[in-house]
């Protein structure tokens, strides 16, 4: 449970295209949406992938690679992604947790996508990150209108902003 739980504040992410409609719907219900950070999404490959060392590799080069994703299938949130990274759905591997996803990609010929990780995690797993153009999430704070932020929420936002500087 995040520090905003029960305080009328919540932190989540959304694709930018959905933000205006979401913000308008939130306003009707008495909530305010505040953008905290724009988070780029990258294609992630590990050192065991055959194209890991290809200097001029682009996302499309990885189209036939087995794709590891969460069971809720993050890549389906971006219809435009198929232009940049066509996913071979017969080579899709679904997992339930981040650790399994990271281990698979770091130890085999797999790919995945996600937010840019801090340098120490990229180094730990040996990941290479390939930009996916303008594919990104917006991290936002949802708060009740006219509600003052508690000290705990303020501290959490500050902590989060500091941590996001490394991404």
Backbone as a ProteinNet text record, in pm:
[ID]
protein_1_A
[PRIMARY]
XXXXXXXXXXXXXXXXXXXXXXXXXXXXXXXXXXXXXXXXXXXXXXXXXXXXXXXXXXXXXXXXXXXXXXXXXXXXXXXXXXXXXXXXXXXXXXXXXXXXXXXXXXXXXXXXXXXXXXXXXXXXXXXXXXXXXXXXXXXXXXXXXXXXXXXXXXXXXXXXXXXXXXX
[TERTIARY]
84.6	0	89	62.3	145.9	104.8	194	167.7	42.3	-7.1	-126.6	-255.3	-248.1	-369	-446.6	-574.3	-660.1	-656.2	-575.5	-564.7	-634	-693.9	-753.2	-652.1	-533.8	-429.6	-385.2	-353.9	-305.9	-208	-112.4	-9.3	-24.2	-22.3	-36.1	26.6	19.6	72	-35.8	-19.8	-116.9	-44	-94.5	-33.9	-83	3.7	-29.1	-157.7	-186	-304.9	-433.1	-430	-549.3	-559.7	-453.8	-450.7	-558.7	-582.1	-684.8	-824.9	-864.2	-996.7	-1004.7	-896.8	-894	-902.9	-826.6	-827.5	-966	-1031.6	-1166.4	-1265.1	-1256.7	-1345.7	-1317.6	-1190.2	-1153	-1208.2	-1199.4	-1248.8	-1399	-1472.8	-1617.8	-1646.6	-1558.8	-1577.6	-1507.3	-1452.1	-1390.1	-1244.5	-1172.7	-1031.1	-947.5	-822.2	-726.7	-612.5	-570.2	-458.9	-336.5	-227	-100.8	4.9	65.2	171.4	297.7	355.6	477.3	600.2	590.8	708.6	664.8	737.1	720.9	826	783.4	874	885.5	1002.7	1020.5	1017	965.3	961.6	1070.8	1144.5	1253.3	1234.3	1296.4	1308.8	1429.5	1413	1520.4	1564.5	1696.3	1752.8	1868.2	1891.6	1999.7	2119.3	2229.9	2354.9	2351.1	2253.2	2244.6	2167.4	2110.3	2035.8	2134.1	2106.8	2200.3	2227.8	2135.2	2155.1	2202.7	2237.7	2277.6	2391.7	2488.2	2606.1	2595.5	2485.9	2469.4	2453.6	2551.9	2557.4	2439.6	2398.7	2293.4	2155.7	2137.5	2009.5	1896.4	1783.4	1660.9	1552.5	1449.3	1344.3	1292.3	1274.1	1219.2	1307	1437.3	1529.7	1493	1419.2	1388.4	1249.2	1186.8	1048.5	1026.7	1123.8	1104.8	1155.3	1199.9	1249	1133	1152	1047.6	1030.4	905.8	873.6	818.4	880.1	836.3	755	635.4	548.2	470.7	411.7	324.2	192.9	120.3	-4.5	-105.3	-90.8	-185.3	-140.8	-31.6	12.4	27	130.9	158.7	164.4	216	232.9	100.7	-8.8	-138.2	-191.3	-131.6	-174.9	-132.6	-40.5	11.7	-12.6	-124.5	-148.7	-38.1	23.1	128	255.5	267.4	389.2	415.8	311.1	329.9	407.6	406.1	486	634.4	665.7	804.6	859.4	777.1	819.4	706.8	704.4	599.7	624.6	531.5	544.4	492.1	573.1	529.7	450.6	320.6	233.1	249.8	302.8	328.6	452.7	530.6	652.7	640.4	518.8	489.9	495.3	568.7	579.9	523.6	420.4	357.7	401.4	439.3	482.1	401.8	405.3	327.6	407.5	539.4	614.3	738.8	785.9	899	1027.6	1052.5	1178.2	1190.2	1082.4	1084.5	1109.8	1043.6	1060.9	1206.5	1265.2	1403.3	1501.1	1480	1571.3	1565.8	1445.8	1433.9	1508.6	1484.8	1546.8	1698	1745.3	1890.2	1963.9	1891.7	1958.5	1927.2	1857.2	1821.8	1800.9	1750.5	1733.8	1601.8	1559.3	1428.5	1439.8	1325.9	1315.9	1195.9	1194.1	1077.4	1079.2	979.4	981.9	936.7	976.6	939.5	1007.2	990.4	1052.3	1203.6	1273	1417.8	1450.4	1534.4	1572.6	1690.8	1707.8	1827.7	1953.3	2062.2	2188.6	2233.3	2216.9	2264.5	2184.9	2056.5	1978.1	2013.2	2031.9	2074	2206.5	2297.4	2428.2	2415.1	2332.8	2312.6	2265.1	2170.2	2114.2	2188.9	2272.7	2343.9	2256.3	2148.7	2053.9	2110.6	2067.1	2086.4	1947.2	1934.6	1806.2	1807.4	1705.6	1693.7	1569.1	1583.9	1468.6	1358.1	1234.8	1117.7	1049.9	1129.6	1074.5	993.7	870.8	788.9	694.4	725.5	644.2	683.2	585.9	615.7	488.9	510.3	403	412.5	301.3	300.4	265.5	354.4	328.7	251.8	136.9	54.9	7.3	-28.2	-84.3	-230.5	-316.9	-460.9	-499.8	-552.1	-587.3	-728.8	-790.9	-920.3	-901.8	-993.6	-992.4	-1000.8	-931.4	-934.5	-876.1	-813.8	-756.7	-608.6	-565.5	-426.1	-345.4	-228.5	-143	-90.5	-99.1	-42.9	109.2	173.5	319.3	377.5	315.2	363.1	356	248.3	235.3	340.2	361.1	463	601.9	632.5	763.3	778.3	671.1	674.8	695.9	625.9	642.7	786.2	840.4	978.7	1075.6	1056.1	1140.1	1130.8	1010.2	989.4	1058.4	1044	1109.4	1260.7	1317.3	1462	1502.9	1425.2	1456.9	1444.3	1347.9	1324.2	1431.7	1510.7	1620.1	1723.3	1732.5	1833.5	1785.6	1663	1606.7	1616
-117.8	0	123.9	217.7	336.5	440.9	536.8	633.8	717.4	729.6	810	735.5	605.7	525.7	574.2	591.4	634.2	783.8	857.3	1001	1079.9	1009.6	1079.7	1107.5	1047.8	1066.4	929.9	922.2	797.6	825.6	736.8	752.1	638.3	671	567.9	618.2	535	575.2	555.2	630	626.1	659.7	611.9	652.9	794.2	879.6	1021.3	1046.3	962.8	981.9	974.2	901	885.2	989.4	1066.5	1161.1	1269.5	1335.9	1441.1	1389.5	1277.2	1222.3	1177.7	1116.8	1072.9	1192.3	1298	1418.3	1481.9	1487.3	1545.3	1462.7	1330.7	1242.5	1255.4	1268.2	1283.8	1415.4	1522.1	1653.5	1649.5	1577.6	1565.2	1499.4	1410.8	1339.7	1407.6	1526.2	1601.1	1567.8	1520.7	1488.3	1576.1	1595.7	1671.6	1578.2	1584.9	1503.9	1594.2	1553.5	1627.6	1534.8	1576.3	1496.8	1510.5	1395.8	1392.8	1375	1285.2	1255	1188.8	1220	1151.3	1040.2	917	802.9	733.8	743.5	676.9	524.6	460.9	315	270.4	166.6	116.1	-32.8	-77.2	-219.7	-265.8	-374.5	-423.5	-561.7	-577.7	-707.5	-739.1	-866.7	-911.1	-957.3	-983	-1018.1	-1150.4	-1236.9	-1364.4	-1352.9	-1236.6	-1218.9	-1206.9	-1274.6	-1272.6	-1132.5	-1037.8	-903.3	-802.8	-851.6	-764.1	-669.4	-718.4	-638.6	-568.3	-584.6	-518.1	-367.5	-291.4	-148	-69.6	-100.4	-21.7	-87.6	-171.3	-242	-142.7	-168.3	-89.9	-187.1	-138.1	-227.3	-329.3	-290	-380.7	-505.2	-494	-607.5	-721.7	-690.9	-788.7	-852	-832.5	-875.8	-1025.5	-1109.4	-1253.5	-1306.4	-1217.1	-1259.9	-1294.6	-1394.3	-1422.6	-1299.9	-1258.2	-1137.9	-1176.7	-1126.4	-1154.6	-1035.2	-1064.3	-957.7	-1004	-907.3	-940.8	-995.4	-1062.3	-1122.5	-1020.1	-892.9	-794	-731.9	-776.9	-745	-596.1	-540.7	-397.7	-348.3	-428.4	-379.8	-350.3	-405.9	-379.9	-240.2	-171.5	-36.2	63.2	27.1	116.2	58.8	91.8	40.1	78.3	197	242.6	161.2	84.6	7.3	-92.5	-144.2	-244.5	-187.3	-56	4.7	0.8	10.3	17.4	-120.2	-200.1	-331.2	-432.2	-493.9	-594	-717.6	-746	-858.1	-985.5	-1089.8	-1219.8	-1286.6	-1282.6	-1330.6	-1480.7	-1556.4	-1699.2	-1718.8	-1612.4	-1620.4	-1534.5	-1522	-1441	-1527.2	-1480.3	-1549.5	-1455.6	-1499.8	-1417.1	-1461.7	-1364	-1391.2	-1302.1	-1336.7	-1261.9	-1159.6	-1164.2	-1072.3	-1018.2	-906.3	-835	-915.9	-982.9	-1057.2	-1167.7	-1240.8	-1345.9	-1285.2	-1176.1	-1107.8	-1065.7	-1001.2	-954	-1070.3	-1177.2	-1293.4	-1358.5	-1378.8	-1440.9	-1358.9	-1229.9	-1144.2	-1138.3	-1139.9	-1130.9	-1260.6	-1373.3	-1503	-1577.2	-1512.9	-1584.3	-1491.8	-1546.5	-1469.5	-1391.7	-1344	-1280.7	-1128.2	-1065.5	-919.8	-884.8	-762	-708.9	-558.8	-492.5	-347.8	-299.2	-180.2	-122.5	11.2	69.4	198.9	181.4	288.5	289.3	260.5	164.1	128.2	213.2	227.2	295.1	219.6	291.7	235.3	110.9	109.5	-6.6	-132.6	-120.7	-239.2	-284.6	-189.5	-226	-300.6	-252.3	-317.1	-455.4	-466.1	-594.3	-702.9	-668.7	-766.2	-768.9	-669.9	-662.8	-614	-543	-500.8	-395.2	-405	-298.6	-243.2	-113	-47.4	21.8	-3.3	57.3	144.9	274.4	364.8	322.3	346.1	314.2	442.2	539.3	664	738.3	773.3	853.6	769.6	643.2	557.6	586.3	629.8	663.7	661.4	661.3	672.6	809	849.4	967.1	917.1	943.9	910.4	1028.3	1000.2	1110.1	1083.4	1191.5	1188.4	1228.3	1148.6	1175.8	1211.9	1333.8	1381.2	1439.2	1434.7	1499.7	1650.5	1711.5	1855.9	1923.1	2032.3	2109.9	2038	1922.3	1851.8	1885.2	1919.7	1951.6	1821.8	1821.1	1702.3	1682.1	1558.5	1526.8	1532.3	1541.5	1543.7	1416.4	1303.4	1176.1	1174.8	1224.9	1229.9	1326	1439.5	1535	1471.6	1400.1	1334.1	1226.2	1152.2	1046.2	1104.8	1211.6	1276	1325.2	1387.5	1434.8	1316.6	1209.8	1090.9	1034.4	1024.8	970.7	1056.8	1187.5	1275.9	1258.5	1241.4	1219.8	1087.8	982.9	852.3	852.1	925.4	929	1004.4	1083.5	1157.3	1062.7	940.4	845.5	767.5	788.1	712.1	793.8
0	0	0	-88.4	-98.6	5.3	33.8	139.3	118.9	-3.6	-26.2	3.9	26.6	47.3	168.6	149.9	259.1	283.9	207.1	228.3	118.8	23.9	-88.9	-197.9	-189.1	-290.2	-339.8	-467.5	-525	-636	-655.8	-756.1	-855.6	-984.8	-1086.7	-1216.1	-1321	-1450.2	-1555.6	-1665.4	-1773.6	-1902.9	-2014.4	-2140	-2170.4	-2223.6	-2241.1	-2320	-2417.8	-2499.7	-2417.1	-2306.5	-2223.7	-2112.6	-2091.3	-1979.1	-1986.3	-2099.8	-2101.8	-2065.2	-2121.3	-2090.1	-1944.5	-1895.1	-1756.8	-1662.2	-1692	-1607.9	-1604.3	-1720	-1726.3	-1644.7	-1656.1	-1579	-1429.4	-1393.3	-1252.1	-1197.2	-1274.8	-1230.9	-1202.4	-1285.3	-1264.2	-1129.4	-1086.8	-959.8	-842.2	-866.4	-758.1	-731.6	-832.5	-817.8	-910.6	-873.1	-952.2	-990.3	-1115	-1164.8	-1178.4	-1114.9	-1123.5	-1182.5	-1293.4	-1355.8	-1271.2	-1235.6	-1154.3	-1242.5	-1341.9	-1424.6	-1554.6	-1659.6	-1786.6	-1787.2	-1812.8	-1803.8	-1940	-2004.8	-2133.8	-2118.6	-2219.7	-2225.3	-2323.3	-2285.9	-2369	-2396.9	-2503.7	-2532	-2452.8	-2379.7	-2293.5	-2341.7	-2358.8	-2396.5	-2301.5	-2283.3	-2196.9	-2276.9	-2209.5	-2276.5	-2352.9	-2325.7	-2397.6	-2529	-2556	-2681.4	-2797.2	-2910.1	-3023.9	-3080.4	-3062.2	-3116.5	-3011.5	-2894.6	-2784.1	-2822.2	-2896.3	-2929.8	-3065.1	-3135.6	-3264.8	-3240.9	-3281.7	-3250.2	-3306.4	-3426.9	-3491	-3480.4	-3380	-3363.3	-3336.8	-3400.5	-3380	-3333.1	-3269.9	-3217.1	-3318.2	-3442.3	-3543.8	-3564	-3537.7	-3551	-3456.2	-3350	-3246.1	-3262.9	-3379.3	-3401.6	-3378.8	-3407	-3390.2	-3256.6	-3171.5	-3040.4	-2948.6	-2862.7	-2762.8	-2672.2	-2654.8	-2579.2	-2442.7	-2335.7	-2199.5	-2151.1	-2101.6	-2054.9	-1933.1	-1864.7	-1752.6	-1805.4	-1722.2	-1766.4	-1814.8	-1776.8	-1826.4	-1958.4	-2012.8	-2148	-2174.9	-2121.9	-2132.4	-2276.6	-2368.2	-2504.7	-2573	-2525.3	-2587.6	-2555.6	-2459.7	-2427.2	-2533.7	-2616.9	-2718.8	-2857.8	-2920.5	-3056.2	-3154.2	-3136.4	-3227.3	-3212.4	-3105	-3081.6	-3193.9	-3255	-3360.8	-3480.3	-3499.7	-3606.9	-3572.8	-3443.9	-3399.2	-3364	-3297.7	-3248.9	-3271.5	-3388.7	-3412.3	-3325.4	-3237	-3143.8	-3210.2	-3208.4	-3257.7	-3144.9	-3154.6	-3045.6	-3018.1	-3113.2	-3088.5	-3002.7	-2985.4	-2905.1	-2779.3	-2729.5	-2611.8	-2486	-2386.7	-2258.4	-2152.2	-2082	-1980.2	-1841.5	-1759.2	-1622.1	-1527.3	-1399.2	-1300.5	-1221.1	-1227.9	-1143.2	-1213.6	-1163.5	-1222.3	-1216.3	-1105	-1090.8	-1196	-1219.2	-1321.6	-1458.6	-1486.2	-1614.3	-1633.3	-1532.3	-1543.4	-1559.4	-1482.1	-1490.3	-1627.3	-1680.9	-1813.2	-1918.2	-1918.6	-2020.1	-2001.9	-1879.7	-1857.7	-1889.1	-1891.8	-1907.4	-2036.6	-2127.6	-2249.4	-2367.6	-2478.8	-2602.1	-2604.8	-2489.2	-2476.2	-2480.5	-2505.8	-2498.2	-2412	-2367	-2298.5	-2318	-2265.6	-2265.5	-2129.5	-2095.6	-1968.3	-1950.9	-1833.6	-1809	-1796.4	-1825.3	-1810	-1663.7	-1638.7	-1502.2	-1456.4	-1326	-1275.7	-1321.2	-1333	-1383.9	-1307.7	-1175.2	-1098.8	-1132	-1159	-1197.8	-1339.1	-1430.5	-1565.9	-1561.1	-1478.1	-1465.2	-1401.3	-1299.1	-1231.3	-1329	-1412	-1506.7	-1640.2	-1664.8	-1792	-1905.8	-1874.7	-1977.5	-2070.5	-2193.8	-2292	-2317.8	-2314.8	-2338.3	-2473.1	-2552.1	-2684.3	-2682.1	-2708.3	-2703.8	-2800.3	-2758.4	-2840.6	-2890.2	-2925.8	-2979.4	-2875.7	-2911.4	-2821.7	-2734.6	-2715.7	-2630.2	-2485.1	-2406.7	-2267.8	-2183.8	-2054.2	-1956.3	-1889.5	-1831.7	-1746.2	-1607	-1512.3	-1373.4	-1314.8	-1252.7	-1203.2	-1061.6	-996.7	-862.9	-875.6	-817	-817.4	-674.8	-659.1	-525.5	-525.2	-409.5	-394.5	-408.1	-477.9	-493.3	-356.4	-337.2	-213.7	-92	-110.9	3.7	14	131.1	153.9	163.3	102.1	108	248.9	295.1	426.7	418	531	535.6	474.6	503.1	449.1	296.5	239.7	93.6	36.5	99.7	53.9	54.9	162	172.2	65.4	42.2	-58.1	-197.7	-231.5	-361.9	-378	-275.3	-280.3	-300.8	-223.4	-236.4	-378.8	-429.4	-563.3	-669.4	-659.2	-755.7	-751.4	-633.5	-621.5	-686.6	-663.2	-720.1	-872.1	-924.4	-1067.4	-1143	-1074.4	-1139.1	-1198.5	-1145.4	-1194.8	-1315.7	-1354.9	-1467.9	-1595.4
[MASK]
+++++++++++++++++++++++++++++++++++++++++++++++++++++++++++++++++++++++++++++++++++++++++++++++++++++++++++++++++++++++++++++++++++++++++++++++++++++++++++++++++++++++

